[in-house]
Structures are given as C-alpha cells and as structure tokens.
Amino acid sequence: MRIAMIAPVWIPVPPEGYGGIERMLKLLVDELVEMGQEVTLFAAGPSRTRAHQVITYEEAPTSHMGETLFDARHVGLAFREIRKGGFDLVHDHSGFIPTAFAGLLPVPLVHTLHGPFEPQVKAFYETFAQDAHYVTISRYQQTRCPGLNYAGVVYNAVDLEEHSPIGEKEDYLVYISRLCEDKGAHHAVRIARDTGHRLILAGKIDPGKDREFFEREIEPWLDGERIFYEGEVPQRRKTELMARARAFLFPIQWEEPFGLVMAEALACGTPVLTTRWGAAPEVVEHGKTGFVADAPDELPALLERIGEIDPAVCRAEAERRFSPRAMALGYLEVYRRVLDQGRKTAGPAMTA
C-alpha cells in the first residue's frame, strides 16, 4: 500500500522534547514500513523516520506555531505532490486544512482526530463531515461529534522499549503531566497529603493561568519531604519516575480524548488511579490495571487497594493494546476499509 502521511508542521518527527502526535507518528511510520508498506512522510526537518521523507521546511517553524501561513504552505506542498499520483490514500495528522480540501485529492483522505471537540472545532468538522474518513483515538471521542464519516477507532501507541519496568517499586506516587486545573494536579497533592504518601510531580507549567494555578494550589504544599516538584523532566527521567512509582495518580477533570501518559505508565508496569472523564475508562481497566473513580474524593480509598493490581499485568495489557504493532494493524484495517468502500462506490469499470 502506498501511503502519504502528513505530519503537523510545527515539530520534527520524532520530537526532541514535547510532542505527543509527533512521537506517535514516528512509531506508526516506522512500524508500517517494517510491515512492508510504502510510506512517504510529509514533515518539517530535521525529521528521522524509516519512511521516504518530503521535508517542507528544513527547520520546523516551532516559534510560529499556530500561524496559518506556515501550516498552509506545508499542506499545499504535500497536496501538490499527492496530486501527481503514486499514492493509494492520504493519512493526515496535521489539523484542519487537509479536511477542508480533501475533495480536491485524487485519493481518499483519512484524518485522525487528536484533540477535543470544542464548539468551533466541532462546527468545522461537521461542515466537512463526509469529505474525509475520520479516525478517533478512543470510542468516547466519537460520542462528542457523532455525525462524521467515521472509519474506525485506533488507540495511540507507546514506545515499549523506552517505557518499561525498572526493578523494584519505591514507596511514592507520581503525577506527570502539564500542571493545571484540568489535569487535576491540585487533587493529586491533596490526596497525597490526606493519605500520607510521598508524591513526585513533574511536567511543564504554561505561563498565565496555569502559572497562577501552580503558585496558588501547588507551590504552598511543596515541602521537600512529602511533596516534590521536579520540573519539566527529560524523557529518560520521566520513564524512571513512572517505572519506580507505586502508582500513577491522575485525577483529571476534563474530557481527555485519550490520555497517552496513562498508557505510558501502564507500559512501565505502574497502576493508574484516575477519574471517570473522557477516555480514561478505556485506557485504564478498573480493578485490572488500576482504578477509575467517579470523583477525586474516592481515590484515597482505592489507593489502599493498589496492592491488588499486578504490575506485570499492567505491562502485558500495554503490550497487547498500546504497542506500535497494534496501532499499525488498526490503521491498516482502516485503510483497507476505506479503499474497499471506494471501490464499491465506484462500481465495476464501464466498457465501450
């Protein structure tokens, strides 16, 4: 199969630091190539994958993130090459522009929805509901905009070599994510204080309201003994903190479309305690790989049962459900379904 893969323009594939979509794309592209597929990746440099690469910007325009000019040029150059022929389908991860112009392509466009359906975002996709074949990263995500031309659900993958168990567990809880109200960092601190557990927090703090939230709700409780904040840690330290923790505490308060950090924790053999928002119940199997509470106040009691969760089962489930191979197989099924649908729509070839 000849696949044109369009990455977001803002960050190389894979990213040096933060970049969830780009990290996932690296795993997907390399796995598809390993499985014998012909993949051309349209991305900004310096990207490093096993696919044939078409670099639209020699240096990713990260400092211009969100500026339409750069995004439009990236997609326009990709469409120019795609229209020349040589591809069976396009798989887009770059955002809004390709779906708006999918009808101009000579082959079908598969579009993965990576973010939440905010009202304006939902209205945009509904305008082009039938122009592309949409894939969500959870079943829950489809319920937020049910009228699109859905082709399937494919969970994001975790780098299982990078995220793996490390020796014995230590007696602490960990929270790794952006420190903000929606992610429930303040609830994690309160739960640790109320139960007497050590808690290590790590992650970035965005300026503005997130910084104000941190200074108001988190910083006063950092004592260097029970509650620690390590900052925005590099990937290796992030994995180490996850793997050695007794549990990953993630009391989210928003409609998370997937929650990759929870899958990463499971791959490290660490049970997850979370709340019933968004796709969390799809990622964490209650009583098997962690616990899912209806509210943060229920998590302390569930924390007392953390010994019931086998770290080896967490790892095994991550391998089964969130491996690069599982993700690639899921997308290959989507591709075949889309192409079969196109052939049925076209019907038999006409003869003179």
C-alpha positions in Angstrom: 0.0 0.0 0.0 1.3 3.5 -0.9 0.5 5.9 1.9 1.1 9.6 2.0 1.4 10.6 5.7 1.1 14.3 6.6 2.6 15.3 9.9 2.0 18.6 11.8 4.5 21.2 10.6 5.4 22.6 13.9 7.7 19.9 15.4 10.1 17.4 13.9 9.3 13.7 13.9 10.2 12.4 16.4 10.3 15.5 18.7 13.4 16.4 20.8 11.1 17.2 23.8 7.4 17.6 24.0 5.3 16.4 21.0 2.7 13.7 21.5 1.5 13.5 18.0 5.0 13.5 16.5 6.1 10.8 18.9 3.2 8.6 17.9 3.8 9.3 14.2 7.4 8.1 14.5 6.1 4.8 15.9 3.4 4.4 13.3 5.5 5.3 10.3 8.4 3.0 11.3 6.0 0.1 12.1 4.2 0.4 8.8 7.5 0.4 6.9 8.6 -2.7 8.9 5.4 -4.4 7.8 6.2 -3.7 4.1 4.1 -0.7 3.4 5.3 2.2 1.2 5.1 5.3 3.3 6.0 8.9 2.4 6.1 11.3 5.3 5.5 15.0 4.7 7.1 16.8 7.6 9.4 19.6 8.8 13.0 18.9 9.4 15.0 17.6 10.9 12.8 14.5 11.0 14.2 11.0 11.3 12.0 8.0 10.3 12.2 4.9 8.2 9.8 6.3 5.6 10.7 8.2 2.5 10.5 11.8 3.6 9.5 15.0 1.9 10.7 17.9 4.0 8.6 21.1 3.6 10.7 23.2 6.0 14.4 22.5 6.6 13.8 23.7 10.2 10.5 23.2 11.9 8.7 26.6 12.4 8.1 25.9 16.1 8.3 29.6 17.1 5.5 30.3 14.6 3.2 27.6 16.0 -0.5 28.3 15.1 0.3 30.8 12.3 -1.8 29.7 9.3 0.8 30.8 6.7 3.2 28.1 7.7 0.6 25.4 8.1 -1.0 26.2 4.7 2.3 26.1 2.8 3.2 22.8 4.4 -0.2 21.2 3.4 -0.1 22.9 0.0 3.3 21.4 -0.9 2.1 18.0 0.3 -1.1 18.2 -1.8 0.9 19.2 -4.9 3.0 16.0 -4.6 0.0 13.9 -3.8 -1.9 15.1 -6.9 0.9 14.0 -9.1 -0.2 10.4 -8.3 1.6 7.4 -6.9 -0.4 7.1 -3.7 -3.4 4.9 -2.7 -4.5 7.2 0.2 -3.5 10.0 2.4 -3.4 9.8 6.2 -3.4 13.3 7.8 -2.4 14.3 11.3 -1.7 18.0 10.6 -5.0 19.6 11.5 -7.9 21.4 9.8 -6.6 22.4 6.4 -6.5 19.0 4.7 -10.0 18.1 5.7 -11.3 21.3 4.2 -9.7 20.5 0.8 -9.9 16.7 0.9 -12.3 16.7 -2.0 -9.6 18.1 -4.3 -7.4 15.0 -3.9 -7.4 12.1 -6.4 -7.4 9.5 -3.5 -9.3 9.3 -0.2 -8.1 11.1 2.9 -8.0 9.5 6.4 -7.9 12.1 9.1 -7.0 11.2 12.8 -8.7 13.4 15.3 -6.2 14.1 18.0 -7.9 16.8 20.1 -11.1 17.5 21.9 -14.3 18.8 20.1 -14.5 22.4 21.3 -17.7 24.1 19.9 -15.9 25.8 17.0 -13.9 22.7 16.2 -17.0 20.6 16.1 -18.7 23.0 13.8 -15.8 23.0 11.4 -15.6 19.2 11.2 -19.4 19.0 10.7 -19.1 21.3 7.7 -16.8 18.7 6.1 -18.4 15.6 7.7 -18.4 13.5 4.5 -15.3 14.9 2.8 -12.8 12.7 4.7 -12.7 9.4 6.6 -12.3 10.2 10.3 -10.5 8.1 12.9 -10.7 8.8 16.6 -8.2 7.8 19.3 -11.0 6.5 21.6 -14.6 5.3 21.4 -15.6 8.1 23.8 -14.2 10.7 21.4 -16.7 9.7 18.7 -19.6 10.4 21.0 -18.7 14.1 21.1 -19.4 14.6 17.4 -21.4 11.6 16.2 -22.2 12.8 12.6 -18.8 12.4 11.0 -17.9 9.8 8.4 -16.1 7.6 10.9 -13.8 4.9 9.6 -12.7 3.4 13.0 -11.1 3.8 16.4 -7.3 3.3 16.8 -5.6 3.8 20.1 -2.3 5.7 20.3 0.8 3.6 20.8 3.6 3.8 23.4 7.3 3.2 22.7 7.5 -0.1 24.7 11.3 -0.1 24.6 11.5 3.4 26.1 8.8 2.8 28.6 9.4 -0.4 30.5 9.5 -1.7 34.1 12.7 -0.9 36.2 13.5 -3.1 39.2 11.6 -2.8 42.5 8.9 -0.3 43.2 9.6 2.5 45.6 7.2 4.0 48.1 5.9 7.1 46.3 3.2 8.2 44.0 3.8 10.1 40.7 2.0 12.7 38.7 3.5 13.6 35.3 1.6 15.9 33.0 1.0 19.6 32.5 0.4 21.2 35.9 -3.0 22.7 35.5 -6.5 22.5 37.0 -7.9 20.4 34.2 -5.3 17.7 34.7 -6.1 17.6 38.5 -2.6 18.3 39.8 -4.1 20.0 42.9 -6.3 16.9 43.6 -3.1 14.8 43.4 -1.4 17.0 46.0 -4.5 16.9 48.3 -4.8 13.1 48.1 -1.1 12.6 48.9 -1.4 14.9 51.9 -4.5 13.3 53.2 -3.1 9.7 52.9 0.4 10.4 54.0 2.0 9.3 50.7 5.0 10.8 49.1 4.2 12.4 45.8 6.6 13.5 43.0 5.1 15.9 40.4 6.8 16.6 37.1 5.7 18.5 34.0 5.6 21.8 32.4 3.8 24.9 33.7 2.5 27.2 30.9 2.5 30.9 31.6 -0.6 32.8 32.5 -3.4 31.0 34.3 -1.5 27.7 34.7 1.4 29.5 36.4 -1.1 31.3 38.7 -2.8 28.0 39.4 0.6 26.4 40.3 1.5 29.3 42.6 -1.9 29.2 44.3 -2.7 25.5 44.6 0.6 23.6 44.3 3.6 25.6 45.4 2.5 26.2 49.0 2.5 22.5 49.7 5.9 21.7 48.3 7.9 20.7 51.4 10.8 18.7 50.1 9.8 15.8 52.2 6.4 14.6 51.2 5.5 16.7 48.1 8.2 17.3 45.5 8.1 19.1 42.1 10.9 18.1 39.7 10.0 20.5 36.9 9.8 19.5 33.2 12.0 16.4 33.2 13.7 14.8 30.2 12.2 11.6 28.7 14.6 9.3 30.5 13.8 10.7 33.9 10.1 10.7 33.2 10.2 7.0 32.4 12.3 6.3 35.5 9.8 8.2 37.8 6.9 6.3 36.3 8.5 2.9 36.5 9.6 3.1 40.1 6.4 4.6 41.4 3.9 2.6 43.5 1.1 4.2 41.4 0.4 6.9 38.8 -2.0 9.4 40.2 -4.0 11.2 37.5 -7.3 12.7 38.8 -8.2 14.5 35.6 -11.1 16.9 35.4 -11.7 17.3 31.7 -12.8 15.2 28.7 -9.4 13.7 27.8 -9.7 12.2 24.2 -7.1 9.5 25.1 -4.5 10.2 27.8 -1.2 8.8 26.4 0.6 9.4 29.7 -1.7 6.8 31.4 -0.7 4.2 28.7 2.9 5.1 29.2 2.6 4.4 33.0 1.0 1.0 32.3 3.9 0.2 29.9 6.2 0.9 32.8 4.3 -1.6 35.0 2.7 1.1 37.1 -1.0 1.0 38.0 -3.0 4.1 37.3 -5.6 5.8 39.5 -7.7 8.3 37.6 -11.2 9.7 37.4 -14.1 8.9 35.0 -13.6 11.7 32.5 -13.2 11.3 28.7 -11.5 8.1 27.6 -9.9 7.3 30.9 -12.1 4.2 31.4 -11.0 2.9 28.0 -7.3 3.2 28.9 -7.4 2.0 32.5 -9.3 -1.2 33.2 -10.9 -0.8 36.6 -9.6 -3.4 39.0 -7.1 -4.9 36.5 -4.6 -2.1 35.5 -5.7 0.4 38.1 -8.8 2.1 39.4 -11.2 4.6 37.9 -13.2 6.8 40.3 -16.3 8.9 39.8 -14.6 11.8 41.8 -11.2 12.6 43.3 -12.6 12.1 46.8 -13.0 8.4 46.0 -9.3 7.9 45.1 -7.9 7.6 48.7 -9.9 4.5 49.4 -8.9 3.0 46.1 -5.3 3.8 46.8 -5.5 1.5 49.8 -6.2 -1.3 47.3 -3.3 -0.6 45.0 -1.7 -3.9 46.1 -4.4 -5.8 44.2 -3.0 -4.6 40.9 -0.2 -6.7 39.4 2.5 -4.5 37.7 3.1 -7.4 35.3 -0.5 -7.3 34.1 -0.2 -3.6 33.6 2.8 -4.2 31.3 1.1 -7.1 29.5 -2.0 -5.1 28.8 0.0 -2.2 27.5 1.9 -4.6 25.1 -1.5 -6.0 23.9 -3.4 -2.8 23.5 -0.9 0.1 23.1 2.0 -1.4 21.1 3.2 0.2 17.8 2.2 -3.1 16.1 -1.3 -2.9 17.5 -1.7 0.7 16.3 -0.3 -0.1 12.8 -2.6 -3.1 12.4 -5.5 -0.9 13.5 -4.7 1.7 10.8 -4.1 -0.9 8.1 -7.6 -2.2 8.8 -8.9 1.4 8.5 -7.0 1.9 5.2 -8.4 -1.3 3.7 -11.9 -0.5 4.8 -11.7 3.0 3.2 -10.2 1.6 -0.1 -12.8 -1.2 -0.2 -15.5 1.4 0.3 -14.1 3.5 -2.6 -14.1 0.5 -4.9 -17.7 -0.4 -4.1 -18.8 3.2 -4.6 -17.0 3.4 -8.0 -18.7 0.1 -9.1 -17.5 -2.0 -12.0 -15.5 -0.4 -14.8 -17.5 0.6 -17.8 -16.7 -1.0 -21.2 -17.1 0.6 -24.6 
